[in-house]
Amino acid sequence: MADVSGKTPTRRTAVATGVVKMGAQTLSALKDGTIPKGDVLGAARLAGVMAAKKTQELIPLCHQIAMDFCSVEFDFIPGGVGVKATASAFAPTGVEMEALTAVTVAALTIYDMCKPVDKTMVITDVILAEKHGGKSGDFVRAKKDIEDSEIELRR
């Protein structure tokens, strides 16, 4: 585990995104709220936030961070659902892993709840879209990279 004891805590924010690709009928049922397992996006939102809070238990050598904020949002996009997670904390190390974990677990929850309807779904394009704060400064993925991966970001 990296020693962060000498690092000055600063405001850290990270945004991660991903996509769950699915068939048109599944996407329509998701939009209509007719997936048999219930409120898919509500469950996925909660699962993503809960997972972000437990990142240090899931990723070996990942620091425990007291997050100040975590959100998980969804966009209906052609052929699927875009997932976006934002995590922030005042800490000596970044929250990239928390944002990425939130997106991944939210996408897995969508997959799990929709799999009785569509077994061909694909989780794809999980990326760190941006991060702010810390010694290395800001990182914002190039717009071209985001467009190439079919991910829509609301900025």
N, C-alpha and C positions, 0 to 999 in steps of 0.2 A: 504494500500500500504506500502510495506517495505521501511524504511528510508535508502537510500543509500548515503545520503549527506556526511557522514563521510568516505566513502570508497574511496580508491585511485584508480583512473582510470588506467586500464592496458589493454593490447592487449587481446581481447577475440575472440575466434573463435569457431563455432559450426558446426557440420555436421549432417544432418538428412537424413534418407532414407525412402522409401516406395515403394510399388508395386501396379500396376494396372493389375490385372489378367483379361485376355480376351480370347475369342475363337480364334482359328487358323486363320479363315477367316478375323477377325477384325485385328489381328496382321499383317497379310499379307497386308491388305489394308492400314494400318498405315505406314508400311515400304515402300509401293509403292507410298504413297502420294495420294491415291484415296478415302479418307474419304470425303464424300460430303460437310462437313462444312469447309474444307480447311486445312491450315497448322496447324495440331494439336499440334505438339511439339513446334513450334514457338509461338503459342498462349499460350500454357501451361507454357513455359519458362517465357514469359512476365508476365503472371498472377501470377506466383510464386514470382517473384521479386517484383511486385507491392504489393502483399499481405504482404510480409515480411516488407515492408516499412510502412504498416498500422497495424502492429500487435497490437500496443497499443490501437487501436480503436476497435479491435475485441476481445481481451482477457481482461476481467475486472482486474484492478489493475496492469496491466503489464506496466513497465516503458517505456517511449519513449526513443529510442536509435537512435543516428545518426550513421547509419551503414556506414562503409567505403567500404564494398564490399558485394555483394550477387550474387551467381550464382546458376543456376538450370541446371542440366544435366540429360540425359536419356540414358539408356542401354536397348537394346532389350534382353530379357531373355526368356528362355523357358516358354511359356504360358502368356507372358505379357511384361510390360515395368517397368523397375526399375527407380525410381526417386531419385535424390540426390541433396540436397541443401546445400550450404556452406554460412555462414554469418559471417562477422567479423566487429569488431568495437573497438575503444579505448574508454572504458567506465567503469563506476563504477559497472556495473552489466552485467550479461552474455547475450548472443544472442541465447540461445537455443530455445526460443519460436519463434524467427524470422525464424530460420532454419526449425523448425517443421511446422510453418505456411506456409512457401514457399512450402514445400513438399506436404502438404495437399491440398493447393489450386491448385497447378500444377496437382496433381492427379485428383482432381474434374474437372478441365478443360478438361483433357483427357477423363474422363468419359462423360462429357457433350457433347463433340464434336463427340464421338464415339457411343453414345447411340442410334442414329437412325439405326446403323448397328448391335449393340449387347447390349441387355438389361440385359445380365447375368454377366456383368463385376463386379468385386469385388475390392475395395480398401482395402489393407491390409498391415500389418507389418510396420506401420509408427513408426519409432524409432529415438531416439537420438543415433547416431552411435559414436560420439566423441565430446569432448569439450576441449578447451585449454584456460588456463589463469584463473585469479581470485584467490581468497583466497583458494578455495577448490582444486585448481590445475587441473591437467589433468584427463580426463576420456576417455577411449577407450573401447568400448563394446567388449567383448570376441569374438574372431573369431568364436567359436562354436555357439554362440547366433546368429550371422549374418548368418551363413550357415543354421542353423535350420529354420530361417525365410525366406529362399530362396532369400535373398537380396545380390546382388553383389555390393561391394564397390571397387572403383578404388582408391587406396592409393598410 
